């Protein structure tokens, strides 16, 4: 019997790409909540049971859909605690009828530091097998990352209501999305956007921070493998405090990304040279994070280095895209944003 899966974030970059990947397997009954009827119509045409809701604050709608499903993949907002708890409450209701699990996507900013302001500096590489990720999160001093807060809530509330939880943590994601709507606007796009405004490549601070990277297709493959494992071996698959899955395939420094943007921009005749200049935290925060400088630093100026050992060893995950594929991503994003500017 096919498992019922609810996907939050089906209209987004990550969620939409996961949806397309799962649809190719044709082994699931997939439901989705989206904000527009036009989006719902497209998804229904692809065989998805799509309903319209008011957004992640519409917790009753999320709860109502989740209680009819065996698995929830929450790929909309890793910082929304209310939506996370609504998913878990719904799955707990479902458990009265059948076994269930939830797969919840977070972001690698949960291990990111604040090296520019110096409130915490962490250049180590974190493994999801060699290190207790749950305890690592709890060890951080306040103020915490919003992602960290929700991860802790998911694990604790999942244990409270008896739902098995799995947290997938991707780092800097690159590659064109394969969903039906959003093809992607991530960290690389933000740096390109700033560079085009300044007519030169830029970094936040010195750009010495390093982030792990993952291609969107490899991330989707990990999700597919995890869902398959949850369905087939959920009783033995480690979950909760031991259910963290890092996803990575290489790393890049912010400075190296900026330098590549400079080269591409210069080659395309957009920049006069390949120079890289520093921009102020306030400008970046105002441009992308509603003035939240701490969030801007943790996402676009920090270190966030992880190693996806658990997925490789337990799920047999083998990323297909090497670090070399990242080079073409920068040029693709520069060309794409230039076309949008006209």
Phi, psi and omega in degrees: 000132183292140178282146177267124183238131172258130178244120172263135182096021184296339179267358184265182182294304182286306183299319179295322179290321176297317180302311180301319179296315181292324179296328180295332182281337177056028181246013185223153168264110188253131174248155179212146174248124180229166186268345184237141178296326179297323177292318180299320180297318178298314183292323177298324178294342178262007178092012180265138174279094187255135177232155180263135175227176186273355182127184185293341175283349179278070189291330179292322177295319179296314178302315182299320178287319184296326183288353175258008185236158179269330182223139172241128173253109182262099185240031183261305183209111183288359182248010185257097184293321182298316179295320179299314181291327177296319176301313183292323177297319179295317179294327177296322176295318179299326184296340176294340181254317185209164176294152182205166178213165173230138176248122188236123181272136177242204178218151184290356175295350178292339174252002182292151180253191177228071188287336183286313177277342175081014181288333171199135178235127182218104181259007182285162177257121186265129177258142179276358175249314182285347184231145176276098187295319180300313179292324177302313179301317182291338183281344183290144177280155175289156355283138184274165170293142177299330177294317179301316181302313183291321176305313181295321178296316181301312181296311183294314182290326176300316178295321182297318183262001175080029179252133179285130183241147179224128183245117178264129186238097176274154176267225175291118182262134178228170182103152180285130180297154181247016178280182184274346187232293186265123180267349173126135170212092185246208186296319178298318179298323179296317178295321178294318180302315178295319181297318180294326178291324182270351183063026176196155178294149183224160170225157172268115188071209181281347180076021183279346179296149181237133175242144169289158183229159177208138175282142183303323180294321178293324177297317180295323177298318178300315178301316180298316178296320180293315178300316179300316180293321178299317181291318187271329187222034186299333183290335181251346180286125182296140184222186177060236182297338179252012185255035178267134179234109172283148177232115180205157176205067180115186181203161178212145173272154178298325180295318180294325177294315179298318179298321179291322176300319179298317180295313180297314180298321179292317180297330180272359178080015181273322180252148179289332181210188181256016182297154176238128178242161181269138175248157183281150179303319183299319180298315181294316180297317179293325183288323189233342189228031175052037176086002182280096184290326179296318178293319179301317180295318184290336182261327188238005180217011190254180166260137175206090188243123184226163178226119184277065182287322185297313181296322180293315185280317186273319185261349183073027182289132179228098179303136182267337185263121180276174178300331181299332180292343181290333182299316180291336180296318182298314180296320179300315182292319178300312180297319182296314180289329175296318179297321180294326178288341179081000000 
